[in-house]
Amino acid sequence: MNATITYFIGVSREEEQFAKISCVISQETLDKLLEQDAPKFIKIIVNDGELMFLQTDNINNIQQEF
């Protein structure tokens, strides 16, 4: 699924900072995120094939792109 992930990247000048990441995320990964024992990291695909690993605790939102 094509998606945009809103990801917490830290605090700067006492304000929370978020990044938006356009990516491809598998249905299997989404299903694992909804389980009670969710993984600490997920694998996504960015920039036409590059793998990226994200810490799930910092994911704020996943929005499907059409």
C-alpha positions, 0 to 999 in steps of 0.5 A: 500500500502506498502511504504517508507516515507522520513520524515524531523526530524530536523536540526543537525549541520546546516544540514537537517536530514531525516528518512526513514520509512517503512510502510503500508498506506491506499489508502484513506489516500493517496487520502486525502493527494492529496486534497486541504484541506489535513489533518495535520496528517496521520495514518500509520502502522509500525512494523507489526501492530503498529499505527504511526501518522505523521505530513504531513508538514514534509513528503518529499516523499512517495515511493511505495514498491513492 
